[in-house]
């Protein structure tokens, strides 16, 4: 019986039979990447998908296409949510644009549609809609704003593979979208990403751009696979319960900065040259086998999340980012994001009682864009209060029920 619960697990969903089939297919002469791209495009409901070394490369290629395909002002600007992944402003600048922040909606963590038009200037050429933690942005509103002001709409779907808004898949609304396939995303190919679009010119541009990229060096790739496999084992619910929990607890007590560093990617500038790598046949074969599983994986995570959110309803000091579960959108719940003004002490209290949590890894991007962070109060509140509860689809219904009981009992205790 599992008594301790890990906040995040590696997402590798291949059976032993699938691994054996993958290794056999790896020695075939045909390139599996086109099959993976067609499978992904068909699932997303778009005309084209391009497999890439990373989601970051996807954004860079989309922006590069915009730069060469339309007339731009002298200092073109891209709007993004101030509550975002640290790399986004760096990539925007590397592509030759200026990032400009819009404050987040405190209820969802997504860009606030009510504030966008106030931020549009004659230099604005595109808007990036980041589906934070797998919660879909109001795409109909954002699409209308972009059409009204002749802006390109780009979807950041790093967290949103498997989500939809108004019956339409995330990633199929704008000019293009980009997805992450790294270790903790909906499905994983150890690393990598996708660029999805209905625009044939953009697809051609991206395909030609990556055609001559070299494969990733063998040693770093093997290292990533080995580390990913070890992480997968250590974050498996049973092994976390038996072995990983106690070292994790000691780190939190005596070296909290080390623990936080393990869970947070360093906010260093992005080196675009390092992104110029191809998507390998091995990764393509992994993707082909996992895309058909996306809907079932998301449904399991969604069921776990909704159960835990019902458990939290009596407690006013901890609340979810979103409570409107309208039928117009189906979130992924890649992370079960909640917020509390007592975040630090609450996280330590939960960990002592066997519930691991993870601090939100989005940052206040105003510091990277050169804007005043105090102008974005909702974003500051999110950065100060958001953390993630365990909701992984590796947990069974019975295990999530016991997690809910443990969570409720824990929150009733003084801390």
Buried (B, 14 or more C-beta within 10 A) or exposed (E): EBEBBBBBBBBBBBEEEBBEBBEEBEEEEEEBBEBBBEBBBEBBEBBBBBBBBBBBBBBBBBBBBBBEBEEBEEEBBBBBBBBBBBBBBBBBBBBEBBBBBBBBBBBBBBBBBEBBEEBBEEBBBBBBBBBBBBBBBBBBEBBEBBEEEEBBBBBBBBBBBBBBBBEBBBBBBBBBBBBBBBBBBBBBBBBBBBBBBBBEEBBEBBBEBBEEBEEBEEEEBEEBEEEBEEBBBBBBBEBBBEEBBEEBBEBBEEEEEEBEEEBBEEBEEBEBEEBBBBBBBBBBBBBBBBBEBBEEBBEBBBBBBBBBBEBBEEBEEBBBBBEEEEEBBBBBBBBBBBBBEEBEEBBBBBBBBBBBBBBBBBBBBBBBBEBEBEEBEBBBBBBBBBBBBBBBBBBEEEBBBBBBEBBBEBBEEEE
